[in-house]
């Protein structure tokens, strides 16, 4: 019982880490996409 519970917590922790990483990566990409035209002197100027 304890081992199964531990495995469940481990899986939950891994999922949390993956979700957080994906979310920060996604935010990073979106921020870069929003910034790019201004940095490149493209359509934003």
FINUKE-5826 format. One record per atom (N, C-alpha, C, O): x, y, z. Coordinates in steps of 0.2 Angstrom, whole numbers, padded with zeros to 4 digits, always signed. Each point is the difference from the previous one (the first is absolute). Layout:
BEGIN
XYZ
...
! end
This chain:
BEGIN
+0004-0006+0000
-0004+0006+0000
+0004+0006+0000
-0001+0005-0004
+0006-0005+0008
+0005+0006+0001
+0004+0001-0006
+0001+0006-0003
+0001-0012+0000
+0004+0001-0006
-0004+0003-0006
+0002+0004-0004
-0008-0007+0003
-0005+0002-0005
-0001+0008+0001
+0000+0004-0005
-0001-0002+0011
-0001+0007+0001
+0006+0004-0002
-0001+0006-0003
+0007-0008+0005
+0006+0003-0002
+0001+0001-0007
+0002+0005-0003
-0004-0011-0001
+0001+0001-0007
-0005+0005-0003
+0002+0003-0005
-0008-0003+0008
-0005+0005-0002
+0003+0007+0001
-0001+0004-0005
+0003-0003+0011
+0003+0007+0001
+0006+0002-0005
+0000+0005-0002
+0004-0010+0001
+0006+0001-0005
-0003+0001-0007
+0003+0005-0003
-0008-0008+0001
-0003+0001-0007
-0003+0007+0000
+0001+0004-0005
-0004-0002+0010
-0003+0007+0001
+0005+0005-0001
-0001+0005-0003
+0006-0006+0007
+0006+0005+0000
+0003+0001-0007
+0002+0005-0002
-0001-0011-0001
+0003+0000-0007
-0005+0004-0005
+0003+0004-0004
-0009-0005+0005
-0005+0003-0004
+0000+0008+0001
+0000+0004-0005
+0001-0003+0011
+0000+0008+0002
+0006+0003-0003
+0000+0005-0003
+0006-0009+0003
+0006+0003-0002
-0001+0001-0008
+0002+0005-0003
-0005-0010+0000
+0000+0000-0007
-0005+0006-0002
+0001+0004-0005
-0006-0003+0008
-0005+0005-0001
+0003+0007+0001
-0001+0004-0004
+0005-0003+0009
+0003+0006+0002
+0005+0002-0006
+0000+0006-0002
+0004-0011+0000
+0005+0001-0005
-0003+0002-0006
+0002+0005-0004
-0008-0009+0002
-0003+0002-0006
-0003+0007+0000
+0000+0003-0005
-0003-0002+0011
-0003+0007+0000
+0005+0006-0001
-0001+0005-0003
+0007-0006+0007
+0005+0005-0001
+0003+0000-0007
+0001+0006-0002
+0000-0011-0001
+0002+0000-0007
-0005+0003-0004
+0002+0004-0004
-0008-0005+0005
-0005+0003-0005
+0000+0007+0001
-0001+0004-0004
+0001-0002+0011
+0000+0008+0001
+0006+0003-0003
-0001+0005-0003
+0007-0009+0003
+0006+0003-0002
-0001+0001-0008
+0002+0005-0003
-0005-0010+0000
+0000+0000-0008
-0005+0006-0001
+0001+0004-0005
-0007-0004+0008
-0005+0006-0001
+0003+0006+0001
-0001+0005-0004
+0005-0004+0009
+0003+0007+0001
+0005+0001-0005
+0000+0006-0003
+0004-0010+0001
+0005+0001-0006
-0004+0002-0006
+0002+0004-0004
-0007-0008+0002
-0004+0001-0006
-0003+0008+0000
+0000+0003-0005
-0002-0001+0011
-0003+0006+0001
+0005+0006-0001
-0001+0005-0002
+0007-0007+0005
+0006+0005+0000
+0003+0000-0007
+0003+0006-0002
-0003-0011-0002
+0005-0001-0006
-0001+0006-0005
+0005+0003-0002
-0011-0001+0000
-0001+0005-0005
+0004+0007+0002
+0003+0003-0004
-0004-0001+0011
+0003+0006+0002
+0008-0001+0000
+0004+0005-0001
-0002-0011+0003
+0008-0001+0001
+0003+0000-0007
+0005+0003-0001
-0009-0006-0004
+0003+0000-0007
-0001+0006-0004
+0003+0001-0005
-0007+0004+0008
-0002+0006-0004
-0005-0002-0005
+0000+0003-0006
-0004-0008+0007
-0004-0002-0005
-0007+0004+0000
+0000+0006+0001
-0006-0010-0002
-0006+0004-0001
-0002+0004+0006
-0004+0004+0000
+0007-0006+0006
-0001+0004+0006
+0002+0007+0000
-0003+0004+0003
+0008-0002-0008
+0002+0007+0000
-0004+0004-0005
+0002+0006-0001
! end
